[in-house]
Amino acid sequence: MYLSAEKKEELFSQYGKSNKDTGSAESQIALFSYRINHLTEHLKANHKDFGTQKALIKLVGKRRALLDYLKDRDIERYRAIIKALNIRK
């Protein structure tokens, strides 16, 4: 699988408070961004894969909702995660 336990732990330790911090908004946004990038590359090669396209759209919506939540709660954390992951606003 493209997302191993080690990769998840690396993402959580890099963007969360610790490598076991799976629930913070930053770690979830980082995980969604990694998956979005992977699915985007897959769709570039397989443009007729509509199931993956639907999953990608759902992931983008989930990430957007978390970003909106973070923006309302703590603008500094929002700006930091946008800059770290290079996400367009």
C-alpha positions as CSV (number, residue, x, y, z in Angstrom):
1,M,0.0,0.0,0.0
2,Y,1.2,3.5,-0.7
3,L,0.6,4.8,2.8
4,S,2.5,2.6,5.3
5,A,2.4,2.9,9.0
6,E,5.9,4.3,9.0
7,K,4.9,7.0,6.5
8,K,1.9,7.9,8.7
9,E,4.1,8.1,11.8
10,E,6.5,10.3,9.9
11,L,3.7,12.7,8.9
12,F,2.2,12.8,12.4
13,S,5.6,13.4,14.0
14,Q,6.4,16.2,11.5
15,Y,3.1,18.1,11.6
16,G,1.5,16.9,14.9
17,K,2.6,17.4,18.5
18,S,4.2,13.9,18.6
19,N,4.4,10.8,16.4
20,K,1.3,9.4,18.1
21,D,-0.7,12.6,17.6
22,T,-3.2,11.4,15.1
23,G,-6.2,13.6,16.0
24,S,-4.9,17.2,15.7
25,A,-6.1,19.2,12.8
26,E,-2.5,19.8,11.5
27,S,-1.7,16.1,11.4
28,Q,-5.1,15.2,9.7
29,I,-4.5,18.0,7.1
30,A,-1.0,16.7,6.4
31,L,-2.4,13.1,6.0
32,F,-5.2,14.3,3.6
33,S,-2.7,16.4,1.6
34,Y,-0.4,13.4,1.2
35,R,-3.3,11.3,0.0
36,I,-4.6,14.0,-2.3
37,N,-1.1,14.3,-4.0
38,H,-1.0,10.6,-4.4
39,L,-4.5,10.4,-6.0
40,T,-3.7,13.4,-8.2
41,E,-0.7,11.6,-9.7
42,H,-2.8,8.4,-10.2
43,L,-5.5,10.4,-12.0
44,K,-2.9,11.9,-14.3
45,A,-2.1,8.5,-15.6
46,N,-5.6,7.0,-15.3
47,H,-7.9,9.8,-16.3
48,K,-11.0,7.5,-16.7
49,D,-10.8,6.2,-13.1
50,F,-14.0,7.9,-11.8
51,G,-14.1,6.1,-8.5
52,T,-10.7,7.6,-7.6
53,Q,-11.9,11.0,-8.9
54,K,-14.9,10.9,-6.5
55,A,-12.6,9.9,-3.6
56,L,-10.3,12.8,-4.4
57,I,-13.1,15.3,-4.4
58,K,-14.3,14.0,-1.0
59,L,-10.8,14.3,0.4
60,V,-10.4,17.8,-0.8
61,G,-13.7,18.7,0.8
62,K,-12.6,17.1,4.1
63,R,-9.3,19.0,4.1
64,R,-11.1,22.2,3.2
65,A,-13.5,21.7,6.2
66,L,-10.5,21.1,8.6
67,L,-8.7,24.2,7.2
68,D,-11.8,26.3,7.7
69,Y,-12.1,25.0,11.3
70,L,-8.5,25.8,12.0
71,K,-8.8,29.3,10.4
72,D,-11.8,30.1,12.7
73,R,-10.1,28.7,15.9
74,D,-6.4,29.7,15.5
75,I,-5.2,31.8,12.6
76,E,-1.5,31.3,13.4
77,R,-1.8,27.5,13.3
78,Y,-3.7,27.9,10.0
79,R,-1.1,30.1,8.4
80,A,1.7,27.7,9.6
81,I,0.1,24.6,8.1
82,I,-0.7,26.4,4.8
83,K,2.9,27.5,4.5
84,A,4.4,24.1,5.6
85,L,2.3,22.1,3.1
86,N,2.2,24.7,0.4
87,I,-1.5,24.6,0.0
88,R,-3.3,27.2,-2.1
89,K,-5.9,29.2,-0.3
